[in-house]
Amino acid sequence: MEKTIFHKILAGEISAAIAYEDDEILAFKDIHPKAPTHILFIPKHFVASIADVTPDTAHIPGMLILKAQKFAAEQGISGYKLTFHVGKGGGQEVMYLHLHFLSEEKLKQF
Ligand code: AMP
């Protein structure tokens, strides 16, 4: 399997504006923001897409949502949109599962 750009960001081979990191996820600013705040949340365990989630990995999308919820609370953001693009027809360009976090509100930090 070819490495995606998000594999390279996770490995530190390509730089990104990191907004949050822990043992399970990395969150970084989208390079082409579609809102004043646009962060991508990716799991450290690779899954290509929501279309590839299995019973063994079904906890991962929920985990990303919880991390985004906590991040929003910490940043004082009260309203936001969470989106998964699924497959090429769903607008997914990077085949590494990611949650888009978009808000008209600005981050306190970064
Ligand atoms: P999607 O269309 O759901 O696959 O979204 C991929 C997102 O990744 C797009 O919004 C891109 O702007 C973003 N993106 C692509 N390359 C980078 C990068 N090097 N750093 C940050 N965001 C990126």
Backbone and ligand atoms as CSV (ligand in chain L), in Angstrom:
chain,resi,resn,atom,element,x,y,z
A,1,MET,N,N,0.838,-1.199,0.000
A,1,MET,CA,C,0.000,0.000,0.000
A,1,MET,C,C,0.879,1.258,0.000
A,2,GLU,N,N,0.510,2.196,-0.835
A,2,GLU,CA,C,1.270,3.455,-0.896
A,2,GLU,C,C,0.919,4.320,0.321
A,3,LYS,N,N,1.961,4.992,0.853
A,3,LYS,CA,C,1.709,5.878,2.008
A,3,LYS,C,C,0.936,7.112,1.554
A,4,THR,N,N,-0.050,7.505,2.340
A,4,THR,CA,C,-0.777,8.742,2.035
A,4,THR,C,C,-0.038,9.915,2.675
A,5,ILE,N,N,-0.477,11.102,2.305
A,5,ILE,CA,C,0.118,12.311,2.892
A,5,ILE,C,C,-0.084,12.334,4.420
A,6,PHE,N,N,-1.172,11.733,4.892
A,6,PHE,CA,C,-1.418,11.740,6.338
A,6,PHE,C,C,-0.488,10.757,7.061
A,7,HIS,N,N,-0.111,9.631,6.397
A,7,HIS,CA,C,0.931,8.756,6.966
A,7,HIS,C,C,2.215,9.569,7.160
A,8,LYS,N,N,2.524,10.406,6.164
A,8,LYS,CA,C,3.781,11.163,6.209
A,8,LYS,C,C,3.736,12.244,7.292
A,9,ILE,N,N,2.561,12.851,7.483
A,9,ILE,CA,C,2.419,13.839,8.559
A,9,ILE,C,C,2.580,13.144,9.905
A,10,LEU,N,N,1.948,11.992,10.050
A,10,LEU,CA,C,2.031,11.225,11.298
A,10,LEU,C,C,3.478,10.817,11.595
A,11,ALA,N,N,4.218,10.472,10.564
A,11,ALA,CA,C,5.619,10.044,10.736
A,11,ALA,C,C,6.571,11.234,10.890
A,12,GLY,N,N,6.048,12.451,10.735
A,12,GLY,CA,C,6.904,13.635,10.858
A,12,GLY,C,C,7.702,13.912,9.593
A,13,GLU,N,N,7.373,13.218,8.510
A,13,GLU,CA,C,8.118,13.411,7.250
A,13,GLU,C,C,7.660,14.673,6.504
A,14,ILE,N,N,6.424,15.083,6.801
A,14,ILE,CA,C,5.875,16.323,6.222
A,14,ILE,C,C,5.361,17.133,7.403
A,15,SER,N,N,5.624,18.424,7.394
A,15,SER,CA,C,5.189,19.220,8.549
A,15,SER,C,C,3.722,19.618,8.411
A,16,ALA,N,N,3.105,19.792,9.557
A,16,ALA,CA,C,1.712,20.245,9.614
A,16,ALA,C,C,1.589,21.075,10.882
A,17,ALA,N,N,0.549,21.910,10.911
A,17,ALA,CA,C,0.298,22.717,12.119
A,17,ALA,C,C,-0.515,21.863,13.086
A,18,ILE,N,N,0.199,21.250,14.028
A,18,ILE,CA,C,-0.446,20.309,14.956
A,18,ILE,C,C,-1.279,21.088,15.981
A,19,ALA,N,N,-2.532,20.681,16.103
A,19,ALA,CA,C,-3.437,21.336,17.062
A,19,ALA,C,C,-3.562,20.519,18.333
A,20,TYR,N,N,-3.409,19.190,18.206
A,20,TYR,CA,C,-3.572,18.309,19.367
A,20,TYR,C,C,-2.973,16.945,19.011
A,21,GLU,N,N,-2.373,16.294,20.012
A,21,GLU,CA,C,-1.872,14.929,19.802
A,21,GLU,C,C,-1.945,14.155,21.101
A,22,ASP,N,N,-2.312,12.891,21.019
A,22,ASP,CA,C,-2.179,11.982,22.165
A,22,ASP,C,C,-1.829,10.598,21.621
A,23,ASP,N,N,-1.950,9.567,22.462
A,23,ASP,CA,C,-1.537,8.220,22.035
A,23,ASP,C,C,-2.384,7.677,20.892
A,24,GLU,N,N,-3.615,8.180,20.774
A,24,GLU,CA,C,-4.565,7.591,19.817
A,24,GLU,C,C,-4.774,8.398,18.540
A,25,ILE,N,N,-4.592,9.711,18.646
A,25,ILE,CA,C,-4.929,10.549,17.485
A,25,ILE,C,C,-3.924,11.678,17.267
A,26,LEU,N,N,-3.989,12.234,16.070
A,26,LEU,CA,C,-3.280,13.477,15.755
A,26,LEU,C,C,-4.314,14.414,15.127
A,27,ALA,N,N,-4.279,15.681,15.524
A,27,ALA,CA,C,-5.175,16.680,14.928
A,27,ALA,C,C,-4.309,17.825,14.406
A,28,PHE,N,N,-4.564,18.230,13.169
A,28,PHE,CA,C,-3.761,19.298,12.573
A,28,PHE,C,C,-4.638,20.164,11.684
A,29,LYS,N,N,-4.139,21.382,11.423
A,29,LYS,CA,C,-4.916,22.325,10.615
A,29,LYS,C,C,-4.977,21.863,9.163
A,30,ASP,N,N,-6.149,21.980,8.568
A,30,ASP,CA,C,-6.269,21.701,7.137
A,30,ASP,C,C,-5.509,22.776,6.361
A,31,ILE,N,N,-4.748,22.333,5.374
A,31,ILE,CA,C,-3.890,23.264,4.627
A,31,ILE,C,C,-4.718,24.222,3.748
A,32,HIS,N,N,-5.930,23.811,3.394
A,32,HIS,CA,C,-6.845,24.671,2.618
A,32,HIS,C,C,-8.145,24.837,3.398
A,33,PRO,N,N,-8.117,25.667,4.457
A,33,PRO,CA,C,-9.279,25.747,5.361
A,33,PRO,C,C,-10.551,26.223,4.660
A,34,LYS,N,N,-11.652,25.554,4.964
A,34,LYS,CA,C,-12.963,25.905,4.393
A,34,LYS,C,C,-13.805,26.697,5.394
A,35,ALA,N,N,-13.206,27.051,6.532
A,35,ALA,CA,C,-13.889,27.811,7.590
A,35,ALA,C,C,-12.789,28.445,8.445
A,36,PRO,N,N,-13.142,29.435,9.281
A,36,PRO,CA,C,-12.105,30.068,10.130
A,36,PRO,C,C,-11.336,29.039,10.971
A,37,THR,N,N,-12.009,27.995,11.409
A,37,THR,CA,C,-11.318,26.879,12.049
A,37,THR,C,C,-11.613,25.618,11.241
A,38,HIS,N,N,-10.563,24.960,10.785
A,38,HIS,CA,C,-10.718,23.710,10.021
A,38,HIS,C,C,-9.570,22.779,10.417
A,39,ILE,N,N,-9.922,21.809,11.246
A,39,ILE,CA,C,-8.936,20.864,11.787
A,39,ILE,C,C,-9.295,19.464,11.303
A,40,LEU,N,N,-8.265,18.665,11.033
A,40,LEU,CA,C,-8.471,17.262,10.658
A,40,LEU,C,C,-8.023,16.383,11.814
A,41,PHE,N,N,-8.866,15.442,12.214
A,41,PHE,CA,C,-8.551,14.486,13.272
A,41,PHE,C,C,-8.303,13.128,12.617
A,42,ILE,N,N,-7.119,12.565,12.844
A,42,ILE,CA,C,-6.826,11.236,12.277
A,42,ILE,C,C,-6.434,10.266,13.391
A,43,PRO,N,N,-6.841,8.994,13.241
A,43,PRO,CA,C,-6.417,8.002,14.236
A,43,PRO,C,C,-4.979,7.568,13.959
A,44,LYS,N,N,-4.244,7.174,14.980
A,44,LYS,CA,C,-2.881,6.666,14.745
A,44,LYS,C,C,-2.929,5.251,14.169
A,45,HIS,N,N,-4.016,4.527,14.483
A,45,HIS,CA,C,-4.226,3.210,13.865
A,45,HIS,C,C,-4.837,3.435,12.480
A,46,PHE,N,N,-4.169,2.952,11.439
A,46,PHE,CA,C,-4.622,3.248,10.074
A,46,PHE,C,C,-5.900,2.510,9.690
A,47,VAL,N,N,-6.847,3.286,9.201
A,47,VAL,CA,C,-8.037,2.785,8.501
A,47,VAL,C,C,-8.169,3.729,7.304
A,48,ALA,N,N,-8.471,3.188,6.124
A,48,ALA,CA,C,-8.477,4.035,4.924
A,48,ALA,C,C,-9.684,4.955,4.857
A,49,SER,N,N,-10.842,4.429,5.286
A,49,SER,CA,C,-12.084,5.169,5.054
A,49,SER,C,C,-13.179,4.593,5.950
A,50,ILE,N,N,-14.221,5.365,6.163
A,50,ILE,CA,C,-15.399,4.839,6.871
A,50,ILE,C,C,-15.902,3.567,6.168
A,51,ALA,N,N,-15.727,3.514,4.845
A,51,ALA,CA,C,-16.184,2.350,4.074
A,51,ALA,C,C,-15.416,1.085,4.450
A,52,ASP,N,N,-14.262,1.234,5.084
A,52,ASP,CA,C,-13.428,0.079,5.461
A,52,ASP,C,C,-13.533,-0.273,6.933
A,53,VAL,N,N,-14.354,0.453,7.681
A,53,VAL,CA,C,-14.494,0.159,9.116
A,53,VAL,C,C,-15.146,-1.214,9.289
A,54,THR,N,N,-14.591,-2.001,10.205
A,54,THR,CA,C,-15.108,-3.340,10.506
A,54,THR,C,C,-15.529,-3.357,11.976
A,55,PRO,N,N,-16.159,-4.434,12.437
A,55,PRO,CA,C,-16.478,-4.496,13.876
A,55,PRO,C,C,-15.244,-4.265,14.756
A,56,ASP,N,N,-14.072,-4.688,14.307
A,56,ASP,CA,C,-12.841,-4.503,15.103
A,56,ASP,C,C,-12.403,-3.042,15.189
A,57,THR,N,N,-12.767,-2.241,14.190
A,57,THR,CA,C,-12.309,-0.844,14.167
A,57,THR,C,C,-13.473,0.150,14.311
A,58,ALA,N,N,-14.664,-0.369,14.621
A,58,ALA,CA,C,-15.864,0.488,14.682
A,58,ALA,C,C,-15.779,1.540,15.786
A,59,HIS,N,N,-14.914,1.314,16.785
A,59,HIS,CA,C,-14.776,2.305,17.855
A,59,HIS,C,C,-14.019,3.558,17.378
A,60,ILE,N,N,-13.290,3.461,16.293
A,60,ILE,CA,C,-12.400,4.563,15.895
A,60,ILE,C,C,-13.172,5.836,15.504
A,61,PRO,N,N,-14.207,5.763,14.655
A,61,PRO,CA,C,-14.935,7.010,14.350
A,61,PRO,C,C,-15.524,7.666,15.600
A,62,GLY,N,N,-16.051,6.865,16.507
A,62,GLY,CA,C,-16.611,7.425,17.743
A,62,GLY,C,C,-15.530,8.068,18.601
A,63,MET,N,N,-14.368,7.431,18.633
A,63,MET,CA,C,-13.237,7.967,19.396
A,63,MET,C,C,-12.812,9.325,18.819
A,64,LEU,N,N,-12.774,9.435,17.490
A,64,LEU,CA,C,-12.411,10.723,16.862
A,64,LEU,C,C,-13.430,11.798,17.232
A,65,ILE,N,N,-14.712,11.421,17.244
A,65,ILE,CA,C,-15.769,12.391,17.596
A,65,ILE,C,C,-15.593,12.847,19.050
A,66,LEU,N,N,-15.311,11.917,19.950
A,66,LEU,CA,C,-15.107,12.303,21.356
A,66,LEU,C,C,-13.908,13.240,21.521
A,67,LYS,N,N,-12.842,12.960,20.778
A,67,LYS,CA,C,-11.655,13.827,20.852
A,67,LYS,C,C,-12.000,15.224,20.330
A,68,ALA,N,N,-12.789,15.276,19.252
A,68,ALA,CA,C,-13.187,16.574,18.687
A,68,ALA,C,C,-14.070,17.328,19.674
A,69,GLN,N,N,-14.963,16.611,20.336
A,69,GLN,CA,C,-15.853,17.223,21.342
A,69,GLN,C,C,-15.026,17.835,22.476
A,70,LYS,N,N,-14.036,17.083,22.958
A,70,LYS,CA,C,-13.184,17.554,24.056
A,70,LYS,C,C,-12.344,18.753,23.601
A,71,PHE,N,N,-11.822,18.654,22.394
A,71,PHE,CA,C,-11.014,19.740,21.824
A,71,PHE,C,C,-11.841,21.020,21.739
A,72,ALA,N,N,-13.083,20.904,21.256
A,72,ALA,CA,C,-13.962,22.075,21.125
A,72,ALA,C,C,-14.192,22.703,22.499
A,73,ALA,N,N,-14.477,21.880,23.487
A,73,ALA,CA,C,-14.727,22.398,24.842
A,73,ALA,C,C,-13.491,23.123,25.361
A,74,GLU,N,N,-12.322,22.516,25.153
A,74,GLU,CA,C,-11.071,23.135,25.631
A,74,GLU,C,C,-10.778,24.448,24.918
A,75,GLN,N,N,-11.194,24.539,23.663
A,75,GLN,CA,C,-10.932,25.746,22.868
A,75,GLN,C,C,-12.043,26.779,22.998
A,76,GLY,N,N,-13.081,26.448,23.767
A,76,GLY,CA,C,-14.195,27.377,23.941
A,76,GLY,C,C,-15.045,27.542,22.695
A,77,ILE,N,N,-15.049,26.511,21.839
A,77,ILE,CA,C,-15.862,26.551,20.611
A,77,ILE,C,C,-17.202,25.869,20.890
A,78,SER,N,N,-18.289,26.608,20.672
A,78,SER,CA,C,-19.601,26.064,21.048
A,78,SER,C,C,-20.351,25.458,19.865
A,79,GLY,N,N,-20.021,25.891,18.643
A,79,GLY,CA,C,-20.724,25.377,17.472
A,79,GLY,C,C,-19.750,24.948,16.399
A,80,TYR,N,N,-19.992,23.761,15.861
A,80,TYR,CA,C,-19.057,23.244,14.849
A,80,TYR,C,C,-19.728,22.171,14.016
A,81,LYS,N,N,-19.093,21.853,12.894
A,81,LYS,CA,C,-19.575,20.769,12.027
A,81,LYS,C,C,-18.512,19.673,11.995
A,82,LEU,N,N,-18.960,18.428,12.010
A,82,LEU,CA,C,-18.059,17.278,11.891
A,82,LEU,C,C,-18.458,16.501,10.649
A,83,THR,N,N,-17.470,16.207,9.806
A,83,THR,CA,C,-17.788,15.534,8.534
A,83,THR,C,C,-16.777,14.442,8.216
A,84,PHE,N,N,-17.292,13.308,7.752
A,84,PHE,CA,C,-16.441,12.279,7.137
A,84,PHE,C,C,-16.787,12.241,5.649
A,85,HIS,N,N,-15.828,12.418,4.784
A,85,HIS,CA,C,-16.043,12.170,3.360
A,85,HIS,C,C,-15.740,10.687,3.136
A,86,VAL,N,N,-16.610,10.014,2.411
A,86,VAL,CA,C,-16.450,8.560,2.246
A,86,VAL,C,C,-16.316,8.204,0.773
A,87,GLY,N,N,-15.110,7.770,0.408
A,87,GLY,CA,C,-14.857,7.333,-0.969
A,87,GLY,C,C,-14.777,8.505,-1.936
A,88,LYS,N,N,-14.243,8.203,-3.093
A,88,LYS,CA,C,-14.046,9.270,-4.106
A,88,LYS,C,C,-15.372,9.983,-4.412
A,89,GLY,N,N,-16.456,9.217,-4.537
A,89,GLY,CA,C,-17.766,9.804,-4.829
A,89,GLY,C,C,-18.279,10.678,-3.699
A,90,GLY,N,N,-17.742,10.467,-2.499
A,90,GLY,CA,C,-18.133,11.268,-1.335
A,90,GLY,C,C,-17.179,12.425,-1.091
A,91,GLY,N,N,-16.267,12.628,-2.018
A,91,GLY,CA,C,-15.340,13.755,-1.904
A,91,GLY,C,C,-14.082,13.443,-1.112
A,92,GLN,N,N,-13.836,12.160,-0.835
A,92,GLN,CA,C,-12.622,11.809,-0.080
A,92,GLN,C,C,-11.423,11.749,-1.018
A,93,GLU,N,N,-10.452,12.646,-0.757
A,93,GLU,CA,C,-9.253,12.690,-1.599
A,93,GLU,C,C,-8.094,11.928,-0.965
A,94,VAL,N,N,-8.019,11.984,0.358
A,94,VAL,CA,C,-6.923,11.307,1.068
A,94,VAL,C,C,-7.481,10.030,1.689
A,95,MET,N,N,-6.942,8.887,1.251
A,95,MET,CA,C,-7.480,7.599,1.695
A,95,MET,C,C,-6.858,7.173,3.026
A,96,TYR,N,N,-7.031,8.039,3.993
A,96,TYR,CA,C,-6.657,7.773,5.392
A,96,TYR,C,C,-7.787,8.406,6.187
A,97,LEU,N,N,-8.518,7.591,6.917
A,97,LEU,CA,C,-9.708,8.060,7.636
A,97,LEU,C,C,-9.435,9.362,8.402
A,98,HIS,N,N,-10.294,10.351,8.192
A,98,HIS,CA,C,-10.124,11.619,8.925
A,98,HIS,C,C,-11.471,12.270,9.140
A,99,LEU,N,N,-11.547,12.969,10.257
A,99,LEU,CA,C,-12.754,13.706,10.621
A,99,LEU,C,C,-12.463,15.187,10.407
A,100,HIS,N,N,-13.308,15.831,9.590
A,100,HIS,CA,C,-13.177,17.286,9.420
A,100,HIS,C,C,-13.917,17.976,10.564
A,101,PHE,N,N,-13.249,18.929,11.210
A,101,PHE,CA,C,-13.842,19.754,12.265
A,101,PHE,C,C,-13.844,21.181,11.740
A,102,LEU,N,N,-15.037,21.725,11.525
A,102,LEU,CA,C,-15.146,23.080,10.964
A,102,LEU,C,C,-15.961,23.955,11.886
A,103,SER,N,N,-15.496,25.196,12.056
A,103,SER,CA,C,-16.263,26.132,12.871
A,103,SER,C,C,-16.058,27.555,12.373
A,104,GLU,N,N,-17.110,28.345,12.516
A,104,GLU,CA,C,-17.006,29.779,12.228
A,104,GLU,C,C,-16.284,30.488,13.374
A,105,GLU,N,N,-16.167,29.812,14.519
A,105,GLU,CA,C,-15.482,30.391,15.689
A,105,GLU,C,C,-13.982,30.112,15.580
A,106,LYS,N,N,-13.194,31.006,16.171
A,106,LYS,CA,C,-11.740,30.828,16.097
A,106,LYS,C,C,-11.218,30.095,17.330
A,107,LEU,N,N,-10.104,29.405,17.155
A,107,LEU,CA,C,-9.455,28.724,18.273
A,107,LEU,C,C,-8.890,29.751,19.245
A,108,LYS,N,N,-8.850,29.377,20.521
A,108,LYS,CA,C,-8.204,30.235,21.535
A,108,LYS,C,C,-6.697,30.240,21.297
A,109,GLN,N,N,-6.175,29.012,20.966
A,109,GLN,CA,C,-4.734,28.864,20.737
A,109,GLN,C,C,-4.491,28.505,19.283
A,110,PHE,N,N,-3.263,28.612,18.876
A,110,PHE,CA,C,-2.728,28.248,17.545
A,110,PHE,C,C,-2.978,29.337,16.516
L,1,AMP,P1,P,-10.876,14.824,1.990
L,1,AMP,O1,O,-11.362,15.531,0.770
L,1,AMP,O2,O,-11.970,14.482,2.972
L,1,AMP,O3,O,-10.011,13.620,1.655
L,1,AMP,O4,O,-9.987,15.867,2.753
L,1,AMP,C1,C,-8.611,15.921,2.669
L,1,AMP,C2,C,-8.216,17.236,3.262
L,1,AMP,O5,O,-6.831,17.194,3.506
L,1,AMP,C3,C,-8.495,18.444,2.352
L,1,AMP,O6,O,-9.381,19.347,3.010
L,1,AMP,C4,C,-7.100,19.049,2.150
L,1,AMP,O7,O,-7.107,20.459,2.142
L,1,AMP,C5,C,-6.323,18.485,3.334
L,1,AMP,N1,N,-4.890,18.365,3.132
L,1,AMP,C6,C,-4.243,17.839,2.069
L,1,AMP,N2,N,-2.911,17.871,2.252
L,1,AMP,C7,C,-2.707,18.433,3.471
L,1,AMP,C8,C,-1.548,18.743,4.246
L,1,AMP,N3,N,-0.294,18.493,3.786
L,1,AMP,N4,N,-1.715,19.315,5.452
L,1,AMP,C9,C,-2.952,19.586,5.917
L,1,AMP,N5,N,-4.090,19.311,5.249
L,1,AMP,C10,C,-3.966,18.738,4.043
